[in-house]
Amino acid sequence: MARAHWGCCPWLVLLCACAWGHPKPVDLGGQDVRNCSTNPPYLPVTVVNTTMSLTALRQQMQTQNLSAYIIPDTDAHMNEYIGQHDERRAWITGFTGSAGTAVVTMKKAAVWTDSRYWTQAERQMDCNWELHKEVGTTPIVTWLLTEIPAGGRVGFDPFLLSIDTWESYDLALQGSNRQLVSITTNLVDLVWGSERPPVPNQPIYALQEAFTGSTWQEKVSGVRSQMQKHQKAPTAVLLSALEETAWLFNLRASDIPYNPFFYSYTLLTDSSIRLFANKSRFSSETLSYLNSSCTGPMCVQIEDYSQVRDSIQAYALGDVRIWIGTSYTMYGIYEVIPKEKLVTDTYSPVMMTKAVKNSKEQTLLKASHVRDAVAVIRYLVWLEKNVPKGTVDEFLGAELVDKFRGEEQFSSGPSFETISASGLNAALAHYSPTKELNRKLSSDEMYLLDSGGQYWDGTTDITRTVHWGTPSAFQKEAYTRVLIGNIDLSRLIFPAATSGRMVEAFARRALWDAGLNYGHGTGHGIGNFLCVHEWPVGFQSNNIAMAKGMFTSIEPGYYKDGEFGIRLEDVALVVEAKTKYPGSYLTFEVVSFVPYDRNLIDVSLLSPEHVSAPQHCLLPDPGPFLPLLPATTSSVPAPPPGGSALVAPADTHWGIPPQLIRDPRASRTFQSDQPAQPQVVNNWRNLRLGL
C-alpha cells in the first residue's frame, strides 16, 4: 500500500474519512501552523507566498471571462504519481499533499482535501487560501454556487478532468445558471511560465525480451483480435493510461516518479498503429524495434504527443468507432469524439489483458519478489542490531531499505514512497517521513515498514510490522488477528470469477470477532515493472472478478489512534485450487518471502489450520524464477544448483534455529555479522510465521 491513490487512479481515495477506525492526523510540527485570525496573521516559515501568482491567474481568468477556475491534483493520464511539471495545484497553492483540489474565484481561493493533509495544508498555505476539510465534487459545487453569481463561467482544463469527474461537475451545475467551460490552454501553466520544470526528455527504451511476457507484435495482434470479436465492431482502440502504452510496446522510461512510464497515447486500428510521444527521445535502435520506417499494419508511426486531440478529432470524422476505457480517458479526448462513434467499457482491452499474467510474466514477477525479500530481510536484521543504539530514525530507515533494494539485480528504484513509521506515526496508514520531520525508532515501540521496488522483471510491495522490545498483550492480540486475516484470505478456496469484494471479509473476520477493523482496502493488483497499484485487480467493489494469473496484494491491518499501527501485506498469485470434487475453483499462492515477527505472535490465538500452512506457503526453489538472461549479459552468472543463501542470525526474531532463504543472485551471499550455521528451511510456513 502506498499513499491513497490506488491502481494509478487519483480518483480512488484508499483511506476514506468515513471508514472504521480512521486515524486522526498527527501534527509532527507542534503548533507551527498558520493563524489567519491575528493581525498580522502568523505564518510559519513553511508557508509559500501566493499573492503574485494568484493575481496573475486572475488576470488570465479575466481574459477568458471566467468567474472561477478549477485546479485538480492530477495530470492528463490520471497517474498515481505526477511529474514536477504537472504539479500545478501544488505550485499555485504551496500545498504539496498528494490529494486535494483547488478553486480560484475573482475574490477567493480554496482547497479541499482529506484529513491526512489538514495539518500539512495549514503549515504550507498562506492566508490567501481557505481550507475545506472535505472531499468530492459536491462540496466544491456547493461553495461555487455561493461564491459566483448567476451566469458565471467555471473554467477547467479538460485534460485534467476524467469523464466521471466532468460529469459530476456538469450534473451538479445543471439548472444553476452557471456554465462549465472547457479551456485547453492551462491557465496555471501560463502563469507558471519559465519557472515551470521542463517535460522529461530521458530516452524511451525497449525492454529486453528476457523481461517481457510477449512481443509487442503479439500483443497488438491480441488486441486486434478482441476488436474483431467485439459485438460493436470498433475500428480503433484509444489508449490514454501511460501504463497501457508502456505494456503494449514493452517500452519504458522515467517520466513519472516511481513508475517507468513516458508521456504517450496510442491509437491502434485494424491497419495502423499511431504512437503519440516525443520522437526525439527514441534512439535509432528503438525506432527500428518499432518498425517505424514503414506504414504497414505492424509499423508504429510516431506522432507528436501534443497533436493527439487534433488527430483523434480528425480520425473521428470518418466511418469509425473508437473503443475507449472510460476510467482512464480524460474529458479533453472524450469531448472531441461524437458519442455515436464511441465504444465504451470501464477498462480498455489492454487494461483487461494486462491484468492476467501469462506463465512467463508470472515467473518474472515471482523472481523479483525473491530478490526483493533479500533486501527487506537484510534491512530488518540490520534494524534489530542498530535500533537499540538509538541512532536510527524513520527517514534513515526509508533510505536504507531503498539502498538495499538498489543493490539487487535488475533494480530500477523504489515502486513508491517508502512508509517508514514508528509508534504513533504508524497509526497513519499512509504516513511517510521527511528529512526534517521524522521520529526515532525505539525498542519500546512498534515499527511499520511498507515499501516496494521496481525491477526489470517485476514490481514489488510488502509491509511488515515489528517490535524489538516487549509488546503489550493488546498489541500482540491485534497483530495476531491481522496475521490470521492475512492467512485466512490467502488460503481461501473460492469459485472462479468471484469478485474480490465477495471474499474480502475473510481478511477482517478475526478482527471483527474482537470488535476491531481497519479503514482501507484489503488489496490491489501489481504489475510487471509497471504500476505498484495496478488496476483493475483487487478487493474493492469496482474491481473486476478474480481470474487465474492475476496478482494481488493481501494487506489487512489495524490502527490504534495516537499509539501504533499494524499492517501485514503480501503479494499473491491467483491459481487453480485442488478440490475434492471436480469444479472450477481458485485460491492464492503467496509469492512474498519475508517472515513475520514471532515476537508479536500470540500463538494461542492460532488454530491448527493457521499453524499448518497450505502448500502455496512452502518455500519454492527460486532457481526456476531466475529469468533467462540475454546473451549480452554475460557478466551475470547463472545460479549454481540450490542457489546461494541469505542467513539471519540465531538471536533475531527472524530465525530460531537460523533460517535461510535462497538468493538467486549467485554473485554473493549476505550473512549477519554473527556466524550462524545455515540450514535449508524446506517448510516456508515456519519461516513466515517465525515458529
C-alpha positions in Angstrom: 0.0 0.0 0.0 1.3 3.4 -0.9 -0.4 6.7 -0.4 -4.1 6.9 -1.0 -4.0 6.6 -4.8 -4.5 3.0 -5.9 -4.3 1.4 -9.3 -2.8 4.6 -10.7 -6.3 6.2 -10.2 -6.2 9.5 -8.4 -9.9 9.5 -8.1 -9.8 6.5 -5.7 -9.1 7.5 -2.1 -8.0 4.4 -0.4 -8.3 5.7 3.1 -11.8 7.1 3.5 -12.6 9.7 6.1 -15.7 7.8 7.0 -14.0 4.4 7.3 -13.8 2.5 10.5 -11.1 3.4 12.9 -9.8 6.2 10.7 -6.7 7.6 12.4 -6.5 11.2 13.4 -3.7 13.2 11.8 -0.6 13.7 13.9 1.0 17.1 14.0 4.7 16.4 13.7 5.4 20.1 13.8 3.8 21.0 17.1 1.6 24.1 16.8 3.6 25.7 14.0 0.6 26.2 11.7 -0.8 29.4 10.2 -3.1 31.7 12.2 -5.1 33.9 9.9 -7.2 35.4 12.7 -4.5 37.5 14.2 -3.3 40.9 12.9 -0.9 40.5 11.3 -1.5 36.8 10.6 1.0 34.3 11.9 2.7 32.3 9.1 5.2 29.6 9.7 8.4 29.5 7.7 7.0 26.6 5.6 4.3 28.8 4.1 4.5 29.8 0.4 3.5 33.4 -0.6 1.0 33.0 -3.4 -0.2 36.6 -3.7 1.6 37.3 -7.0 0.7 34.0 -8.7 -3.0 34.4 -7.7 -3.1 37.9 -9.1 -1.6 36.7 -12.4 -4.0 33.8 -12.5 -7.0 36.1 -12.0 -5.8 38.2 -14.9 -5.7 35.1 -17.1 -9.2 34.3 -15.9 -10.4 37.7 -16.9 -9.2 37.2 -20.5 -11.4 34.1 -20.6 -14.4 35.7 -18.9 -14.3 33.2 -16.1 -15.8 33.6 -12.6 -13.9 30.6 -11.3 -11.2 28.1 -12.3 -10.8 24.5 -11.1 -7.2 23.2 -10.5 -7.2 19.4 -9.9 -4.3 17.4 -8.4 -3.8 15.1 -11.3 -2.2 15.0 -14.8 -3.5 14.2 -18.3 -3.2 10.4 -17.7 -4.6 10.1 -14.1 -1.2 8.9 -12.9 -0.9 7.9 -9.2 2.2 10.0 -9.0 2.8 13.0 -11.2 5.8 14.7 -12.6 7.1 18.1 -11.3 5.9 20.0 -14.3 2.3 18.7 -13.7 2.2 19.8 -10.0 0.0 22.8 -10.8 -2.1 22.6 -7.7 1.0 22.4 -5.5 2.6 25.4 -7.3 -0.4 27.7 -7.2 -1.3 26.9 -3.5 2.0 26.0 -1.9 0.3 22.8 -0.5 2.2 19.7 -1.6 -0.1 17.0 -0.3 -0.8 14.3 -2.9 -4.6 14.7 -2.7 -6.6 17.9 -3.0 -8.5 20.2 -5.4 -8.1 24.0 -5.6 -10.6 26.5 -6.9 -9.9 30.2 -7.5 -12.6 32.9 -8.0 -12.0 36.6 -8.6 -12.1 37.2 -4.8 -11.4 33.9 -3.1 -9.3 30.8 -3.3 -9.9 27.5 -1.6 -8.5 24.0 -1.3 -10.4 20.8 -0.5 -8.5 17.8 1.0 -9.0 14.9 3.4 -7.9 14.6 7.0 -4.4 13.2 6.2 -3.4 16.6 4.9 -5.1 19.1 7.1 -2.1 19.9 9.2 0.2 20.0 6.2 -2.1 22.4 4.4 -2.2 24.7 7.5 1.6 24.7 7.5 2.1 25.4 3.8 -0.7 27.6 2.6 -0.8 31.4 3.3 -3.9 33.3 4.2 -5.0 33.8 0.6 -6.4 30.3 0.8 -9.4 28.8 2.6 -9.0 25.1 3.8 -12.1 23.0 3.4 -11.9 19.7 5.3 -13.9 17.6 3.0 -13.5 16.0 -0.5 -15.6 15.3 -3.6 -17.3 17.5 -6.2 -20.5 18.1 -4.2 -18.9 20.4 -1.5 -16.9 22.2 -4.2 -20.0 22.9 -6.3 -21.9 24.0 -3.2 -19.2 26.5 -2.5 -19.1 27.7 -6.1 -22.9 28.4 -6.1 -22.5 30.7 -3.1 -19.3 32.5 -4.4 -20.0 33.1 -8.1 -23.1 35.0 -9.5 -25.7 33.6 -11.8 -24.4 33.5 -15.3 -20.9 32.8 -14.1 -18.5 30.6 -16.1 -16.4 27.9 -14.3 -13.3 27.1 -16.3 -11.2 23.9 -16.3 -8.5 22.1 -18.2 -10.3 19.2 -20.0 -7.1 17.1 -19.9 -7.2 17.2 -16.1 -10.8 16.0 -15.5 -11.8 12.4 -16.0 -15.0 11.7 -17.8 -16.7 10.8 -14.5 -15.4 13.9 -12.7 -16.6 16.1 -15.5 -20.0 14.5 -15.5 -20.3 15.0 -11.7 -19.5 18.7 -12.0 -21.7 19.1 -15.1 -24.6 17.4 -13.4 -24.3 19.4 -10.2 -24.2 22.7 -12.1 -27.2 21.9 -14.3 -30.1 24.3 -13.7 -27.9 26.7 -11.7 -27.3 29.2 -14.5 -23.6 28.6 -14.2 -21.6 27.2 -17.1 -18.8 24.7 -17.1 -16.2 25.8 -19.7 -13.5 23.6 -21.2 -10.3 25.6 -21.9 -7.5 23.5 -23.5 -4.8 26.0 -22.6 -4.0 25.5 -18.9 -4.1 28.9 -17.2 -1.8 27.9 -14.4 0.8 26.9 -17.0 0.6 30.4 -18.4 1.3 32.0 -15.0 4.0 29.5 -14.1 5.8 30.4 -17.3 9.6 29.8 -17.5 9.7 28.7 -13.8 7.8 25.5 -14.7 10.0 22.4 -14.7 10.6 21.1 -18.2 9.0 18.0 -19.6 11.3 14.9 -19.1 13.4 14.1 -22.1 15.3 10.9 -21.0 15.4 8.1 -23.6 12.5 5.9 -24.1 13.8 2.4 -24.3 12.7 -1.2 -25.2 12.8 -3.9 -22.5 14.9 -6.9 -23.4 12.9 -9.8 -24.5 14.0 -11.8 -21.4 11.9 -9.4 -19.3 8.7 -9.4 -21.3 5.9 -11.9 -21.4 5.2 -11.4 -25.2 6.5 -9.4 -28.0 4.7 -6.1 -28.9 3.6 -7.6 -32.2 1.9 -10.5 -30.3 0.2 -8.0 -28.0 -1.0 -5.9 -30.9 -2.4 -8.9 -32.7 -4.2 -10.0 -29.5 -5.9 -6.6 -29.1 -6.9 -6.6 -32.8 -8.4 -10.0 -32.3 -10.5 -8.6 -29.4 -11.7 -5.7 -31.7 -12.8 -8.2 -34.4 -14.8 -10.2 -31.8 -16.5 -7.2 -30.2 -20.2 -7.0 -31.0 -19.9 -3.3 -31.7 -17.0 -3.8 -34.2 -14.7 -1.0 -33.1 -12.3 0.2 -35.8 -9.8 1.5 -33.3 -8.7 1.3 -29.6 -7.5 4.5 -27.9 -5.1 4.1 -25.0 -4.8 7.0 -22.6 -3.2 5.5 -19.5 0.6 5.6 -19.7 0.9 2.0 -18.4 -1.2 0.8 -21.3 1.2 2.1 -24.0 4.2 1.0 -21.9 2.9 -2.5 -21.6 1.7 -2.8 -25.2 5.1 -1.9 -26.8 7.3 -3.2 -24.0 8.7 0.3 -23.7 9.8 2.1 -20.5 11.2 5.5 -19.4 11.3 7.6 -16.3 8.9 10.5 -16.7 6.8 9.6 -13.7 8.1 9.2 -10.1 8.2 5.5 -9.1 6.6 4.4 -12.4 8.7 3.6 -15.5 6.4 5.4 -17.9 6.6 8.1 -20.6 4.0 10.6 -21.8 2.1 9.0 -24.6 -1.1 7.9 -26.2 -1.8 5.1 -28.7 -4.4 4.8 -31.4 -4.5 1.2 -32.6 -6.6 0.4 -35.7 -7.0 -2.7 -37.7 -4.5 -1.4 -40.2 -2.3 1.1 -38.5 -0.5 1.9 -35.2 -0.1 5.5 -34.1 2.0 6.3 -31.0 1.9 9.8 -29.8 5.1 10.7 -28.0 8.2 12.9 -28.3 10.0 11.2 -31.2 13.4 12.8 -30.4 13.5 10.5 -27.3 13.6 7.3 -29.3 17.0 6.0 -30.4 17.5 4.7 -33.9 17.6 1.2 -32.4 14.2 1.7 -30.7 12.7 3.2 -33.8 13.9 0.1 -35.7 12.4 -2.1 -33.0 9.1 -0.4 -33.6 9.3 -0.8 -37.4 8.7 3.0 -37.5 10.1 3.4 -41.0 7.2 1.6 -42.8 3.5 2.2 -43.0 2.0 -1.4 -42.8 -0.3 -2.8 -40.1 2.7 -3.8 -37.9 4.6 -0.5 -38.3 4.4 2.0 -35.4 4.1 5.6 -36.6 5.4 8.1 -34.1 3.3 11.3 -34.0 3.8 14.3 -31.7 2.3 14.0 -28.3 0.7 17.4 -28.4 -1.3 16.5 -31.5 -3.3 13.7 -30.1 -6.5 15.7 -29.6 -6.5 17.1 -33.2 -5.5 13.7 -34.6 -8.3 11.9 -32.8 -10.8 14.5 -33.8 -9.7 14.1 -37.5 -9.9 10.3 -37.3 -13.4 10.6 -35.8 -14.7 12.4 -39.0 -14.6 9.0 -40.8 -16.8 6.0 -40.6 -15.2 4.8 -37.4 -15.9 3.5 -33.9 -13.4 4.3 -31.2 -13.1 1.9 -28.3 -12.1 3.6 -25.0 -11.8 2.7 -21.3 -13.7 5.4 -19.6 -11.8 5.0 -16.3 -8.6 6.5 -17.8 -9.8 8.7 -20.7 -9.8 12.4 -19.9 -12.6 14.7 -21.0 -10.1 16.5 -23.3 -10.2 13.5 -25.6 -13.7 12.4 -24.9 -15.3 15.7 -25.9 -13.9 15.6 -29.5 -15.4 12.2 -30.3 -19.0 12.1 -31.4 -20.9 10.0 -28.9 -22.4 7.8 -31.7 -18.8 6.9 -32.7 -17.7 5.8 -29.2 -17.5 2.2 -27.9 -17.1 2.4 -24.2 -16.1 0.0 -21.5 -14.9 0.8 -18.0 -11.5 -0.5 -18.9 -9.7 -0.8 -22.2 -8.9 -4.3 -23.7 -5.2 -3.6 -22.9 -6.0 -2.9 -19.2 -8.0 -6.1 -19.0 -5.4 -8.2 -20.8 -2.6 -6.8 -18.8 -4.3 -7.8 -15.5 -3.9 -11.5 -16.2 -0.2 -12.5 -16.4 0.9 -15.3 -18.7 3.3 -18.0 -17.5 6.4 -16.1 -18.3 5.2 -12.9 -16.7 4.3 -15.0 -13.6 7.8 -16.4 -13.4 9.4 -13.0 -13.8 7.2 -11.4 -11.1 7.9 -14.2 -8.7 11.7 -13.8 -9.3 11.5 -10.1 -8.4 9.9 -11.0 -5.1 12.6 -13.4 -4.2 15.3 -10.8 -4.7 13.2 -8.2 -3.0 12.9 -10.4 0.1 16.7 -10.5 0.3 16.8 -6.7 0.6 14.0 -6.4 3.1 15.3 -9.2 5.3 18.8 -7.6 5.3 17.1 -4.4 6.4 15.1 -6.0 9.2 18.2 -7.8 10.5 20.2 -4.5 10.4 17.4 -2.7 12.3 17.3 -5.4 15.1 21.0 -4.8 15.6 21.0 -1.0 15.4 17.7 0.3 16.8 18.7 -0.4 20.4 21.6 2.0 19.9 19.1 4.9 19.4 20.7 6.1 16.2 18.0 5.1 13.7 15.2 7.4 12.6 12.3 6.8 10.2 13.9 8.7 7.3 17.2 7.0 7.7 15.4 3.6 7.6 13.5 4.5 4.5 16.7 5.5 2.7 18.5 2.3 3.8 15.8 -0.1 2.6 15.9 1.7 -0.7 19.7 1.3 -0.8 19.5 -2.4 -0.1 17.0 -2.8 -2.9 19.2 -0.9 -5.2 22.0 -3.5 -4.7 19.7 -6.2 -6.0 20.0 -7.5 -9.6 17.7 -5.7 -12.1 16.8 -3.0 -9.6 15.3 0.2 -11.0 14.5 2.2 -7.9 11.5 2.1 -5.4 8.0 1.5 -6.6 6.5 4.1 -4.2 7.5 6.4 -1.4 8.5 4.2 1.5 6.2 4.3 4.5 8.6 4.0 7.5 6.6 4.7 10.6 7.4 4.3 14.3 5.0 4.4 17.2 2.0 6.7 16.8 3.1 7.6 13.2 2.2 4.1 12.1 -1.4 4.8 13.1 -1.5 7.0 9.9 -1.9 4.4 7.2 -0.1 6.5 4.6 2.5 8.4 6.6 5.9 8.9 5.1 8.8 10.7 7.0 10.9 13.5 5.7 14.4 14.6 6.5 13.0 17.4 8.6 10.1 15.6 10.2 10.6 12.1 11.4 10.7 10.0 14.6 13.4 7.9 16.2 12.9 4.1 16.1 12.7 2.6 19.6 12.8 -0.8 21.0 9.7 0.2 23.0 7.5 0.9 20.0 6.1 -0.8 17.0 7.6 -0.1 13.7 5.7 -0.4 10.3 7.6 -0.6 7.0 5.5 -0.5 3.8 7.9 -0.5 0.8 8.5 -1.8 -2.7 10.9 -1.9 -5.6 10.9 -1.7 -9.3 12.8 -4.4 -11.1 13.1 -5.1 -14.8 11.2 -8.3 -14.2 8.6 -7.1 -11.8 7.2 -4.7 -9.3 7.1 -5.4 -5.5 5.1 -4.2 -2.5 5.4 -5.6 1.0 4.5 -4.5 4.5 5.9 -5.8 7.8 5.3 -4.6 11.4 7.8 -5.4 14.1 8.5 -4.8 17.8 12.0 -5.2 19.3 11.0 -5.0 22.9 8.1 -6.3 25.0 4.8 -5.6 23.2 1.6 -5.3 25.2 -0.9 -8.1 25.3 -3.3 -6.0 23.2 -0.6 -5.2 20.6 0.2 -9.0 20.3 -3.5 -9.8 20.0 -4.1 -7.1 17.4 -1.1 -8.2 15.4 -2.1 -11.9 15.5 -5.6 -11.1 14.4 -4.2 -9.2 11.5 -2.0 -12.1 10.7 -4.9 -14.5 10.9 -6.8 -12.4 8.4 -3.9 -12.4 6.0 -3.7 -16.2 6.3 -7.4 -16.8 6.1 -7.7 -14.9 2.9 -4.5 -16.2 1.3 -5.6 -19.9 1.9 -9.2 -19.4 0.9 -10.7 -21.5 -1.9 -13.5 -19.8 -3.9 -15.4 -20.2 -7.2 -13.7 -18.9 -10.4 -14.9 -15.5 -11.5 -15.7 -14.4 -7.9 -15.4 -10.7 -7.3 -12.7 -9.7 -4.8 -15.3 -7.8 -2.7 -17.1 -11.1 -2.1 -14.2 -12.6 -0.3 -12.6 -9.5 1.3 -14.3 -10.0 4.6 -12.2 -13.1 5.3 -9.3 -10.8 5.9 -11.4 -8.9 8.5 -13.2 -11.7 10.3 -10.6 -12.3 13.0 -10.6 -8.5 13.8 -14.4 -8.3 13.7 -14.6 -11.1 16.2 -12.9 -8.8 18.7 -14.6 -5.6 17.6 -11.7 -4.3 15.6 -11.4 -3.2 12.0 -9.3 -1.2 9.5 -10.3 1.7 7.2 -8.5 1.0 4.0 -8.8 -1.5 1.1 -7.5 -5.1 1.5 -5.6 -5.4 -1.7 -4.6 -4.2 -5.2 -3.1 -5.5 -8.4 0.6 -5.3 -9.2 2.4 -5.1 -12.4 5.5 -6.4 -14.2 7.8 -3.4 -14.0 4.7 -1.1 -14.2 2.3 0.2 -11.5 2.7 -0.9 -7.9 -1.1 -0.4 -7.6 -2.3 -1.9 -10.9 -5.9 -1.5 -11.7 -8.4 -3.2 -12.1 -7.4 -6.1 -9.8 -8.3 -6.1 -6.1 -10.9 -6.4 -3.5 -13.0 -3.2 -3.9 -16.4 -3.0 -5.4 -15.2 -1.6 -8.7 -12.5 -4.2 -9.3 -13.0 -7.0 -11.8 -13.6 -10.6 -10.9 -10.7 -12.8 -9.9 -9.1 -14.9 -12.6 -6.2 -17.3 -12.8 -3.0 -15.5 -13.5 -3.8 -12.3 -11.6 -1.5 -10.9 -8.9 -3.0 -9.1 -5.9 -1.7 -7.8 -2.5 -3.4 -9.1 0.6 -2.9 -6.5 3.4 -5.2 -6.3 6.4 -4.2 -4.0 9.3 -5.2 -2.3 12.5 -4.5 1.2 13.7 -4.8 2.5 17.2 -5.2 6.3 17.1 -2.1 8.0 18.6 -0.4 4.8 19.6 0.6 2.3 16.9 -0.3 0.8 13.6 -0.2 -2.7 12.2 -0.3 -3.9 8.6 0.9 -7.2 7.1 1.0 -7.2 3.3 1.9 -10.0 0.9 1.6 -10.3 -2.8 -0.2 -13.5 -4.1 -0.9 -15.1 -7.4 -4.4 -16.4 -8.2 -4.1 -20.1 -9.1 -6.4 -23.0 -9.6 -7.4 -24.8 -6.4 -7.3 -28.5 -5.9 -10.6 -29.6 -4.6 -12.1 -33.0 -3.5 -14.7 -32.8 -6.3 -14.4 -31.6 -9.8 -15.1 -27.9 -10.3 -13.6 -24.5 -11.3 -12.2 -23.1 -8.1 -9.3 -20.7 -7.3 -7.0 -19.9 -4.4 -3.9 -17.8 -3.8 -0.2 -18.6 -4.0 1.8 -16.2 -1.8 4.9 -15.0 -3.5 6.3 -12.7 -0.8 9.2 -14.3 1.1 9.7 -12.1 4.2 8.9 -13.7 7.6 6.6 -12.2 10.2 7.7 -11.0 13.6 7.5 -14.0 16.0 7.8 -11.5 18.9 4.3 -10.2 18.1 2.5 -13.5 17.5 0.2 -14.9 20.2 0.3 -18.5 19.2 -2.7 -19.3 21.4 -4.9 -17.5 19.0 -3.8 -19.5 16.0 -5.8 -22.5 15.0 -4.1 -25.7 13.8 -5.1 -24.6 10.3 -3.2 -21.4 10.7 -0.1 -23.1 12.0 -0.3 -25.7 9.3 0.3 -23.5 6.3 -1.1 -24.5 2.9 1.1 -25.8 0.1 1.4 -22.4 -1.5 3.3 -21.1 1.6 6.1 -23.5 1.1 9.5 -22.0 0.0 10.0 -23.0 -3.6 13.3 -23.4 -5.2 14.0 -19.9 -6.7 16.2 -21.3 -9.4 13.4 -21.5 -11.9 12.4 -17.9 -11.0 15.7 -16.5 -12.4 14.8 -15.2 -15.8 16.8 -16.4 -18.8 19.3 -13.6 -19.4 20.1 -12.2 -22.8 23.4 -13.5 -24.3 24.8 -10.0 -23.9 24.5 -10.1 -20.1 27.4 -12.4 -19.7 28.6 -10.5 -16.6 25.7 -12.0 -14.6 26.5 -15.7 -13.8 23.8 -18.3 -13.7 22.9 -19.7 -10.3 24.6 -22.8 -9.0 22.5 -25.8 -8.0 20.5 -24.8 -5.0 21.3 -21.2 -5.2 23.1 -19.1 -2.7 21.9 -18.2 0.8 20.7 -15.4 3.0 21.1 -16.2 6.6 19.5 -14.5 9.6 21.3 -14.7 12.9 20.1 -17.0 15.6 19.3 -14.3 18.1 16.9 -12.3 15.9 13.1 -12.6 15.6 13.6 -14.0 12.1 15.3 -17.3 12.8 15.2 -20.0 15.5 17.1 -22.0 14.5 19.0 -19.9 11.9 16.8 -19.5 8.9 17.8 -19.5 5.3 16.3 -18.0 2.2 17.6 -18.8 -1.2 19.1 -15.9 -3.1 19.0 -16.5 -6.9 21.8 -14.0 -7.4 24.8 -16.3 -7.3 27.1 -13.3 -7.1 27.1 -13.1 -3.3 25.8 -14.4 0.0 24.5 -12.0 2.6 25.2 -13.2 6.2 24.9 -11.5 9.5 27.9 -10.4 11.5 27.4 -13.2 14.0 28.3 -16.5 12.4 25.5 -19.0 12.2 25.3 -22.4 10.7 23.0 -22.1 7.7 20.3 -24.8 7.1 17.8 -25.1 4.4 14.3 -24.5 5.6 12.1 -26.6 3.5 8.9 -25.6 5.2 8.4 -21.9 4.4 5.4 -21.7 6.7 7.7 -22.0 9.7 9.9 -19.1 8.4 7.0 -16.9 7.6 5.4 -17.4 11.0 8.7 -17.5 12.8 7.7 -20.7 14.5 
